[in-house]
Amino acid sequence: MGARGTRARGVAGGFGLGLALVAFLLAAPGARAQEAGQAAPGTAAGEREGPPGNAPDAPPPAQGTPGASAGASPGTPPPGSPTLDRLLKLPTGTSYGSDRRGGQTRGEWAARFASLRRAIAQEERALDAARAERERIAGSADPWLVGPPGATTENAPLDFRLRQEVRRRREEVERLEQQLKQLEVEANLAGVPEEWRE
């Protein structure tokens, strides 16, 4: 055991001393002041500090403190204070912030509908422009000059890019319209009013 046991006891003894020091520091200011021979803050020099019920010459509790009512038991709240049930209930007829449907506010629903409608309108304008450009090119080109021999105008290289763009724009419009339909279904299930969808 030797040095190892002595060192372990020294650490434990130091630990116990540390706990005593912490307990002393955490003790009430009045207890430290009494040990030092001084009066505790808020007491006269000759008075003893302690709970009001223990001292025979303790003044009665002031009005408005929990111990002031003579007939009140420790478990019941003073008269006029709210009960727990009353505190846990929300007042009726009070509006708290914004109304939500399906987890979103009116503004959020309107923004979702508006962004989809804007995207659809933008794609439709681009589709119309691509169709007009394709018609302009197709009307001015001679099919036999545009493609290789035996190829139809459907495979002509000049309007191939425009046909691909028209097809891509048309698919995008269909995809966005499908998203709008899905949003309508989601709004119907959430009970969103029609005026929120504008």
C-alpha positions in Angstrom: 0.0 0.0 0.0 2.7 2.5 1.0 3.0 5.7 -0.9 0.1 4.9 -3.2 -2.4 4.6 -0.2 -1.1 7.7 1.4 -1.5 9.7 -1.8 -5.1 8.3 -2.2 -6.0 9.4 1.3 -4.4 12.8 0.7 -6.5 13.3 -2.4 -9.7 12.1 -0.6 -8.9 14.4 2.3 -8.3 17.3 -0.1 -11.5 16.5 -1.8 -13.4 16.6 1.5 -11.8 19.9 2.4 -12.9 21.3 -1.0 -16.4 20.2 -0.3 -16.4 21.8 3.0 -15.1 25.0 1.4 -17.9 25.0 -1.2 -20.5 24.3 1.4 -19.2 27.3 3.4 -19.2 29.6 0.4 -22.8 28.5 -0.5 -24.1 29.0 3.0 -26.5 31.8 3.7 -24.8 35.3 4.1 -26.2 35.5 7.6 -24.4 32.3 8.7 -21.1 33.5 7.4 -21.6 36.9 9.0 -22.5 35.3 12.4 -19.4 33.1 12.2 -17.4 36.2 11.6 -19.1 38.0 14.5 -20.9 40.5 12.4 -24.6 41.2 11.8 -26.1 39.7 8.7 -27.2 42.2 6.1 -30.7 43.4 6.8 -30.6 42.5 10.5 -29.8 44.6 13.6 -26.6 43.7 15.5 -28.4 42.0 18.4 -31.0 40.1 16.4 -30.6 36.5 15.4 -31.3 35.5 11.8 -33.5 32.6 11.0 -37.0 31.7 9.9 -39.7 34.0 11.3 -41.5 31.2 13.0 -38.5 30.0 15.1 -37.7 33.3 16.8 -40.1 34.3 19.7 -39.7 38.0 19.0 -40.0 37.8 15.2 -42.2 40.4 13.6 -45.4 39.1 11.9 -45.2 38.6 8.1 -46.0 41.6 6.0 -49.3 41.9 4.1 -49.2 40.3 0.7 -46.7 37.6 1.6 -47.7 34.0 1.4 -47.6 33.5 5.2 -49.8 36.6 5.8 -53.2 34.9 5.5 -54.0 33.1 8.8 -56.4 30.6 7.4 -54.5 29.6 4.3 -53.0 26.2 4.2 -49.6 25.7 2.6 -51.0 23.9 -0.5 -53.8 26.3 -1.4 -53.0 29.5 -3.4 -53.9 32.9 -1.9 -57.4 34.2 -2.8 -57.4 36.1 -6.1 -54.6 34.2 -7.7 -55.3 32.2 -10.8 -55.7 28.4 -10.6 -53.6 26.0 -12.6 -56.5 25.0 -14.8 -57.2 28.7 -15.6 -53.5 29.2 -16.5 -53.4 26.3 -18.9 -56.5 27.3 -20.9 -56.2 29.8 -23.7 -58.6 32.7 -23.6 -61.5 32.4 -26.0 -62.2 34.9 -28.8 -58.5 35.9 -29.0 -56.6 35.7 -32.3 -53.0 34.7 -32.0 -51.1 35.6 -35.2 -52.1 34.4 -38.6 -54.6 31.7 -39.6 -53.0 28.6 -40.9 -54.4 25.9 -43.2 -52.3 22.8 -44.0 -49.4 24.3 -42.0 -49.2 27.4 -44.2 -50.5 31.0 -43.9 -52.6 32.8 -46.4 -49.6 34.5 -47.8 -47.6 31.3 -48.2 -50.5 29.6 -50.1 -51.0 32.7 -52.3 -47.2 32.8 -53.1 -47.2 29.1 -54.1 -50.1 29.6 -56.5 -48.8 32.8 -57.9 -45.3 31.4 -58.6 -46.7 28.4 -60.4 -49.1 30.6 -62.5 -46.2 33.0 -63.3 -44.0 30.1 -64.4 -46.8 28.7 -66.6 -47.4 32.1 -68.2 -43.7 32.6 -68.9 -43.4 29.1 -70.5 -46.5 29.7 -72.6 -45.0 33.0 -73.9 -41.7 31.2 -74.7 -43.7 28.4 -76.4 -45.6 30.9 -78.6 -42.4 32.6 -79.5 -40.7 29.3 -80.5 -43.7 28.3 -82.6 -43.8 31.6 -84.4 -40.1 31.3 -85.1 -40.5 27.8 -86.4 -43.3 28.9 -88.7 -41.3 31.7 -90.0 -38.3 29.5 -90.8 -40.5 26.6 -92.2 -42.3 29.0 -94.5 -39.2 30.6 -96.0 -37.1 27.5 -96.5 -37.4 25.1 -99.5 -37.4 21.5 -98.2 -35.1 20.3 -100.9 -32.4 22.8 -100.0 -32.7 22.3 -96.3 -32.2 18.5 -95.9 -30.4 15.7 -97.5 -32.1 14.0 -100.5 -34.9 11.7 -99.4 -35.3 13.4 -96.0 -38.7 15.0 -95.2 -39.2 18.4 -93.8 -39.8 16.8 -90.5 -36.1 16.0 -90.3 -34.8 19.2 -91.8 -31.9 20.6 -89.8 -33.0 24.3 -89.8 -36.2 23.7 -87.9 -35.0 20.8 -85.9 -33.7 23.0 -83.1 -37.0 24.9 -83.1 -39.0 21.8 -83.1 -37.0 20.5 -80.1 -37.5 23.8 -78.3 -41.3 23.7 -79.0 -41.5 20.2 -77.7 -39.4 21.0 -74.6 -41.5 24.1 -73.9 -44.8 22.2 -74.4 -43.6 19.5 -71.9 -42.6 22.1 -69.4 -46.0 23.8 -69.6 -47.7 20.4 -69.1 -45.4 19.7 -66.1 -46.2 23.0 -64.5 -49.9 22.6 -65.1 -49.7 19.2 -63.4 -48.0 20.8 -60.5 -50.8 23.4 -60.3 -53.4 20.6 -60.3 -51.5 18.9 -57.5 -51.3 22.1 -55.5 -55.1 22.5 -56.0 -55.6 19.0 -54.6 -53.3 19.8 -51.6 -55.2 23.0 -51.0 -58.6 21.3 -51.2 -57.5 18.6 -48.7 -56.2 21.3 -46.3 -59.4 23.3 -46.6 -57.8 26.4 -48.1 -60.4 29.0 -49.1 -60.6 30.1 -52.8 -59.5 33.7 -51.9 -56.2 32.4 -50.6 -55.4 30.8 -54.0 -55.4 34.1 -56.0 
